[in-house]
Amino acid sequence: MKHPTGTLVCLTALTLATGIAPPARAADLTVTMLKATQDGTGATLGTIVVSTSDAGAAFKLNLHGLPPGPHGFIVHSNANCSPTFLNGVRIPAGAAGGPLDPDETYKHAGPAGDGYLGDLPVLTVSADGTATETVVAPRIKDLAILKGHALIIHIGGDTYSDSPSLMGGSGGRLACGLVE
């Protein structure tokens, strides 16, 4: 009868000898966040590292230069941080489109709800303009769905409601980063 640890030792030795590595967890995604302006993107505001966790996608924030308080945080449909025009007004990061909604729910319901997949937890910026928390999106289990989209930090907090119509009160776009 073989000892179970002997099998593990043999597999480890075989892995080392052949150079074949066991499957790794999905690679983390690093997103550089830029100030969204009417002319395009401006100063770098920091980074967000997205990784998998048992609870869902974890967004580790390392941001600075933001206004203190709560801010809506949403994955948007397009990988584009360019401004667009709406009724003759230039909209910062408008080319990012609306919230990521692969199930076509057309509604806000928060990160744990059955609405936009792109609804992320509200992020909180401290009095010194930094955000260093980690927020988790429980419905996002596979990071690949984030690639080819934009992360947007909105000016105001988010109520996860479709009323008022500007992203549940989160309003305009403050920062944008492309998930590649």
N, C-alpha and C positions, 0 to 999 in steps of 0.2 A: 504494500500500500504506500503510495506517494504522499509526502507531506505537502499540504497546500502552499506553504511558503516556498518550497522547492520549485513549484511551478512558476511562481512569481519571479523567483531569481532567474530561472531559465528564460522567461519572456523578456525580462530586463536585459539579460546578456544578449539575447537574440536581437533586440532592438538596437543596442549599442553596436553590435557586430555588423549589422546590415545597414545601419544609418537610417532606418525607417523609424520615424517618430510616430508615437500614438497621435490620434486626432487631437488637435488643439481646440480650445473654445474659440468662438467667433472673435475676430479682431475688434478691438475697441475702435471707435470712430472719434476723431478729433475735429472739432468745428471751430474755426476762427470767427469770432463775432465782430462785426464792423458797425460803426454808427451809420444809420440810415438817414440820408439827406435828400433834399429835393434835386440835388445834382448827381446823385449816385451813392457811393459808399465813402465814408470818411475814415476817421481814426479807428484803430484797433482797440476794442474794448475788452479783450481777453479771449479765453477759450472755454469750450465746453467739451468734456470727454464723455462719450456715451458708451456704456458697457452693458453687458447682460448681467442679470441677477435673478435669483429665484423669484423675486417679487415683480419682475418686469424690467424694462429698459431703465437704467440708472443714468441720470444726467448730472455729472459732477461739474459744478460751475466754478470758474476762476475768472471773475469779471470785475471790472473797475470802471469808474467814470460814468456811472449811471445815476439817475435821480433816485433818492431814497424812497422806500415804500414798496407796495405790492405792484407787480407787473404781470400782465397776461403773457403766457409763454406757449407758443403754438408751432407745430410743424405745418408748414404751408405746402401747397401742391407743386409749385415749380421751383427749380434750382436757379433762381434769378433774383438778385437783389437790386435790380435797376428800378428807377422811378417810372411811373406811368402817369397818364393824365386822366382825370375824371372831372367832367363838367368844367374843363378849362383850368383845373387846379392840379399841380404836380404832386403826386402822392409818393412819398419815400417808400422804397421797396415794394411798390404796387405790383411789380412784375412777378412777385412770389405767388400771386394768386390767392385763392381762398384756403381755408384749412384743409389738410389732408383728409379725404373722406372716401376711401376705396369702396366702402359699402353703400355709398350714396344715401346716407341718412339725412343729409341736409339740415342737421341740427346740432347745437351744442348740448352736451350732457356731462361734461367734465371728464377727467382722465379715467374714471372707473365706470362711466356711463355707457350707454349704447348709441352715442352720437358720433361726432367726428373722431376718428382715430388720432388726429393731430392735436386734440385737446391735451395739454400737459398741465401738471400742477403749477399754480401761481408761484412765481419766484419772488423772494423778498430781498430787497436791496437795503443794506444797513445805512446808517447816517453818514458814513464816510464814503458812500458811493460804491461799495464792494458787495459782491454776492459770491459766497464760497460754499453754499450748501449743496447737498445732493438731493435731487428730487427724482421720484420714481413714477414711471408711466406703466401701470399694471397691465394694460391691454397690449402693449408692444412687447412681444416675446422674441421677435426676429429682427435684428438690427438692419438686415438687408432692405426692409421696407422703407427705411429712412433715407437710403441713398437716392440721390437725384431730386431731393427736396430742399427746402430752406427752413431754418429755425428762425423764428421771429420773436423778439421781445417787444411787447406793446407798451405804450405810454402809461396806461392805467391798469388797474387790477382787472380780473376777469371773474364774472359772476356765473359763467358757464350757462348763460341764457341767451336766447336769440333776441332779447329785448333789454336794453336798447340795441338797435341793429348793428352798431359798430362793435362787433365781437364781444357782446355781453358787457359792454362798458369799458373794455380794455382800450378802445380807441385806436389812434394812429400807431405807426410802426417806428420804433425807436432804434432797434438794432436788427441786423440780419446776418446770417451765416449760412454757407452752402454745405450740405452733407454730401460728401463725395466718397 
